């Protein structure tokens, strides 16, 4: 599916397994085992999901590469 799993960083945009929508990491907890996530696209006030296990995160847009180098 093109999805990868990795350790989160503040500002990462992710999805949560079993949830609809996109989220942004706003706090890392429990030495990187859990995160607090802000639900993107909802009206104010910001809706925060707390203590989401990092094993449930999906990174749908991995870093893009430039492709093969040409000589």
MMTF fields as JSON, N, C-alpha, C and O atoms, coordinates in Angstrom:
{
  "mmtfVersion": "1.0.0",
  "mmtfProducer": "UNKNOWN",
  "numBonds": 283,
  "numAtoms": 284,
  "numGroups": 71,
  "numChains": 1,
  "numModels": 1,
  "chainsPerModel": [1],
  "groupsPerChain": [71],
  "chainIdList": ["A"],
  "bondAtomList": [4, 2, 8, 6, 12, 10, 16, 14, 20, 18, 24, 22, 28, 26, 32, 30, 36, 34, 40, 38, 44, 42, 48, 46, 52, 50, 56, 54, 60, 58, 64, 62, 68, 66, 72, 70, 76, 74, 80, 78, 84, 82, 88, 86, 92, 90, 96, 94, 100, 98, 104, 102, 108, 106, 112, 110, 116, 114, 120, 118, 124, 122, 128, 126, 132, 130, 136, 134, 140, 138, 144, 142, 148, 146, 152, 150, 156, 154, 160, 158, 164, 162, 168, 166, 172, 170, 176, 174, 180, 178, 184, 182, 188, 186, 192, 190, 196, 194, 200, 198, 204, 202, 208, 206, 212, 210, 216, 214, 220, 218, 224, 222, 228, 226, 232, 230, 236, 234, 240, 238, 244, 242, 248, 246, 252, 250, 256, 254, 260, 258, 264, 262, 268, 266, 272, 270, 276, 274, 280, 278],
  "bondOrderList": [1, 1, 1, 1, 1, 1, 1, 1, 1, 1, 1, 1, 1, 1, 1, 1, 1, 1, 1, 1, 1, 1, 1, 1, 1, 1, 1, 1, 1, 1, 1, 1, 1, 1, 1, 1, 1, 1, 1, 1, 1, 1, 1, 1, 1, 1, 1, 1, 1, 1, 1, 1, 1, 1, 1, 1, 1, 1, 1, 1, 1, 1, 1, 1, 1, 1, 1, 1, 1, 1],
  "groupList": [{"groupName": "UNK", "atomNameList": ["N", "CA", "C", "O"], "elementList": ["N", "C", "C", "O"], "formalChargeList": [0, 0, 0, 0], "bondAtomList": [1, 0, 2, 1, 3, 2], "bondOrderList": [1, 1, 2], "singleLetterCode": "X", "chemCompType": "L-PEPTIDE LINKING"}],
  "groupTypeList": [0, 0, 0, 0, 0, 0, 0, 0, 0, 0, 0, 0, 0, 0, 0, 0, 0, 0, 0, 0, 0, 0, 0, 0, 0, 0, 0, 0, 0, 0, 0, 0, 0, 0, 0, 0, 0, 0, 0, 0, 0, 0, 0, 0, 0, 0, 0, 0, 0, 0, 0, 0, 0, 0, 0, 0, 0, 0, 0, 0, 0, 0, 0, 0, 0, 0, 0, 0, 0, 0, 0],
  "groupIdList": [1, 2, 3, 4, 5, 6, 7, 8, 9, 10, 11, 12, 13, 14, 15, 16, 17, 18, 19, 20, 21, 22, 23, 24, 25, 26, 27, 28, 29, 30, 31, 32, 33, 34, 35, 36, 37, 38, 39, 40, 41, 42, 43, 44, 45, 46, 47, 48, 49, 50, 51, 52, 53, 54, 55, 56, 57, 58, 59, 60, 61, 62, 63, 64, 65, 66, 67, 68, 69, 70, 71],
  "secStructList": [7, 7, 7, 5, 7, 7, 7, 7, 7, 6, 6, 7, 3, 3, 3, 3, 6, 6, 7, 7, 1, 7, 3, 3, 3, 3, 3, 3, 3, 4, 4, 4, 6, 3, 3, 3, 3, 3, 3, 6, 6, 7, 7, 1, 1, 7, 7, 3, 3, 3, 3, 3, 3, 4, 4, 4, 3, 3, 5, 1, 1, 7, 7, 7, 7, 7, 7, 1, 7, 7, 7],
  "xCoordList": [0.804, 0.0, 0.848, 0.291, 2.162, 3.004, 3.099, 3.606, 2.62, 2.645, 3.882, 4.289, 4.475, 5.624, 5.396, 4.57, 6.126, 6.055, 7.443, 8.455, 7.476, 8.728, 8.456, 7.313, 9.502, 9.314, 8.816, 9.312, 7.836, 7.254, 8.111, 8.925, 7.901, 8.492, 7.394, 6.354, 7.619, 6.656, 6.426, 7.382, 5.171, 4.826, 4.592, 4.106, 4.93, 4.672, 3.168, 2.369, 2.799, 1.4, 1.218, 1.924, 0.259, 0.064, -1.419, -2.28, -1.687, -3.026, -2.938, -1.848, -4.098, -4.164, -4.914, -5.972, -4.379, -5.034, -6.469, -6.688, -7.436, -8.838, -9.564, -10.756, -8.876, -9.497, -9.48, -8.583, -10.469, -10.489, -9.804, -9.835, -9.197, -8.632, -7.129, -6.483, -6.599, -5.167, -4.94, -5.783, -3.792, -3.439, -2.024, -1.23, -1.712, -0.367, 0.134, -0.575, 1.364, 1.963, 2.271, 2.964, 1.752, 1.985, 2.791, 3.324, 2.889, 3.701, 4.073, 3.256, 5.32, 5.815, 5.806, 6.266, 5.289, 5.158, 5.817, 6.132, 6.011, 6.485, 7.724, 7.797, 8.684, 9.958, 9.746, 10.452, 8.767, 8.521, 7.555, 7.36, 6.952, 6.012, 4.578, 3.738, 4.302, 2.955, 3.083, 4.101, 2.022, 2.0, 0.631, -0.373, 0.62, -0.63, -0.748, 0.222, -1.933, -2.147, -3.286, -4.329, -3.073, -4.12, -4.803, -4.142, -6.131, -6.901, -6.927, -7.41, -6.406, -6.37, -7.703, -8.36, -8.096, -9.307, -10.569, -11.65, -10.47, -11.655, -11.661, -10.599, -12.838, -12.905, -12.351, -12.266, -11.981, -11.451, -12.519, -13.692, -12.241, -10.904, -10.265, -10.949, -8.931, -8.2, -8.637, -8.759, -8.868, -9.239, -7.987, -7.365, -7.614, -6.382, -6.713, -7.487, -6.114, -6.163, -4.923, -3.812, -5.087, -3.971, -3.516, -4.308, -2.198, -1.573, -1.879, -2.22, -1.758, -1.936, -0.638, 0.421, -0.686, 0.542, 1.159, 0.448, 2.47, 3.138, 2.987, 3.13, 2.706, 2.5, 1.228, 1.055, 0.331, -0.918, -0.804, -1.768, 0.369, 0.53, 0.889, 1.63, 0.355, 0.652, 1.164, 0.561, 2.274, 2.868, 2.568, 3.32, 1.471, 1.049, 1.926, 1.913, 2.686, 3.495, 4.954, 5.441, 5.672, 7.083, 7.875, 7.422, 9.07, 9.928, 10.131, 10.401, 10.002, 10.154, 11.615, 12.356, 12.02, 13.384, 13.373, 12.32, 14.536, 14.646, 14.638, 14.583, 14.691, 14.745, 16.183, 17.112, 16.375, 17.729, 18.531, 18.008, 19.802, 20.696, 21.113, 21.345, 21.204, 21.651, 23.062, 23.379, 23.914, 25.307, 25.486, 26.588],
  "yCoordList": [-1.195, 0.0, 1.26, 2.357, 1.154, 2.317, 2.977, 4.093, 2.304, 2.864, 2.344, 1.2, 3.187, 2.753, 3.102, 3.956, 2.442, 2.717, 3.16, 2.624, 4.151, 4.669, 5.395, 5.468, 5.932, 6.708, 8.098, 8.705, 8.609, 9.906, 11.077, 10.955, 12.211, 13.475, 14.519, 14.381, 15.558, 16.654, 17.222, 17.498, 17.393, 17.945, 16.905, 17.242, 15.638, 14.586, 14.467, 14.515, 14.313, 14.076, 12.583, 11.96, 12.017, 10.573, 10.24, 11.118, 8.966, 8.418, 7.429, 7.0, 7.064, 6.086, 4.873, 5.012, 3.698, 2.463, 2.446, 2.579, 2.284, 2.194, 3.521, 3.535, 4.652, 5.973, 6.636, 6.39, 7.475, 8.266, 9.599, 10.122, 10.139, 11.476, 11.485, 10.448, 12.701, 12.941, 13.621, 14.377, 13.337, 13.866, 14.419, 14.05, 15.321, 15.864, 15.595, 15.845, 15.082, 14.805, 16.123, 16.979, 16.282, 17.504, 17.265, 18.213, 16.007, 15.687, 14.21, 13.353, 13.934, 12.561, 12.181, 12.952, 11.007, 10.563, 9.196, 8.489, 8.852, 7.526, 7.099, 5.982, 8.0, 7.714, 7.244, 6.356, 7.844, 7.532, 6.387, 5.987, 5.853, 4.738, 5.202, 4.418, 6.477, 7.024, 8.482, 9.13, 8.985, 10.378, 10.989, 10.289, 12.32, 13.074, 13.614, 14.129, 13.499, 13.89, 14.884, 14.733, 15.912, 16.889, 16.439, 16.139, 16.392, 15.998, 17.178, 18.256, 16.972, 18.036, 18.114, 17.094, 19.289, 19.465, 19.657, 19.772, 19.696, 19.952, 21.414, 22.008, 21.995, 23.387, 23.537, 22.57, 24.757, 25.047, 24.752, 24.816, 24.439, 24.257, 22.961, 22.031, 22.924, 21.743, 20.517, 20.564, 19.427, 18.171, 17.315, 17.016, 16.92, 16.179, 14.752, 14.542, 13.78, 12.38, 12.161, 12.458, 11.653, 11.527, 10.083, 9.142, 9.942, 8.648, 7.561, 6.435, 7.898, 6.918, 6.124, 6.726, 4.794, 3.996, 4.224, 4.267, 4.368, 4.617, 3.43, 3.598, 2.259, 1.092, 1.226, 0.493, 2.158, 2.374, 3.45, 3.701, 4.094, 5.192, 4.683, 3.711, 5.351, 5.054, 6.347, 7.408, 6.248, 7.395, 7.246, 6.584, 7.858, 7.643, 8.338, 7.938, 9.363, 10.125, 10.096, 11.066, 9.004, 8.948, 10.007, 10.552, 10.283, 11.266, 10.864, 9.702, 11.822, 11.55, 11.649, 12.472, 10.814, 10.869, 11.531, 11.703, 11.889, 12.565, 11.588, 12.004, 10.31, 9.311, 8.987, 9.468, 8.182, 7.786, 8.976, 9.868, 8.964, 10.023, 9.744, 8.599, 10.802, 10.673, 11.208, 12.238, 10.525, 10.977, 11.636, 12.08],
  "zCoordList": [0.0, 0.0, 0.0, -0.05, 0.053, 0.068, 1.431, 1.541, 2.475, 3.811, 4.528, 4.328, 5.364, 6.138, 7.596, 7.92, 8.463, 9.892, 10.342, 9.891, 11.242, 11.75, 13.054, 13.504, 13.657, 14.884, 14.516, 13.567, 15.263, 14.915, 15.383, 16.297, 14.728, 15.13, 15.205, 14.56, 15.985, 16.076, 14.673, 13.948, 14.298, 12.994, 11.909, 10.829, 12.178, 11.19, 10.939, 11.874, 9.682, 9.343, 9.138, 8.345, 9.866, 9.899, 9.831, 9.894, 9.701, 9.87, 11.014, 11.394, 11.566, 12.645, 12.12, 11.505, 12.357, 11.944, 12.48, 13.684, 11.588, 11.978, 12.103, 12.409, 11.873, 11.968, 10.601, 9.795, 10.345, 9.123, 9.37, 10.484, 8.348, 8.438, 8.631, 8.779, 8.623, 8.789, 10.133, 10.616, 10.721, 12.021, 11.972, 11.107, 12.922, 13.049, 14.455, 15.43, 14.564, 15.869, 16.572, 16.023, 17.792, 18.548, 19.821, 20.397, 20.272, 21.442, 21.414, 21.079, 21.771, 21.862, 23.341, 24.183, 23.655, 25.054, 25.255, 24.298, 26.514, 26.924, 26.135, 25.624, 26.048, 25.364, 23.926, 23.45, 23.232, 21.831, 21.586, 20.438, 22.627, 22.451, 22.194, 21.753, 22.471, 22.263, 21.838, 22.081, 21.193, 20.736, 20.984, 21.11, 21.052, 21.018, 19.606, 19.052, 19.022, 17.632, 17.513, 18.149, 16.683, 16.377, 15.101, 14.107, 15.132, 13.958, 12.998, 13.344, 11.791, 10.791, 10.063, 9.858, 9.68, 8.894, 9.706, 9.13, 11.025, 11.844, 12.276, 12.462, 12.437, 12.883, 14.303, 15.059, 14.639, 15.975, 17.0, 16.63, 18.236, 18.792, 18.307, 17.88, 18.383, 17.928, 18.721, 19.945, 18.011, 18.648, 18.739, 17.72, 19.947, 20.177, 20.622, 21.556, 19.937, 20.369, 21.237, 20.798, 22.444, 23.378, 23.545, 23.491, 23.752, 24.06, 23.027, 23.389, 21.761, 20.687, 20.553, 20.381, 20.627, 20.462, 19.084, 18.079, 19.041, 17.766, 16.813, 15.602, 17.327, 16.466, 15.629, 14.656, 15.994, 15.265, 14.193, 13.469, 14.077, 13.13, 11.748, 11.6, 10.742, 9.341, 8.714, 8.876, 8.004, 7.312, 5.823, 5.108, 5.343, 3.956, 2.924, 1.76, 3.301, 2.357, 2.773, 3.354, 2.491, 2.869, 2.117, 1.11, 2.632, 1.969, 0.517, 0.214, -0.362, -1.792, -2.173, -1.634, -3.095, -3.591, -4.964, -5.579, -5.423, -6.716, -7.878, -9.036, -7.59, -8.656, -9.023, -8.374, -10.05, -10.425, -10.929, -11.596, -10.594, -11.066, -12.497, -12.883, -13.27, -14.652, -14.757, -14.164, -15.504, -15.676, -16.998, -17.322]
}
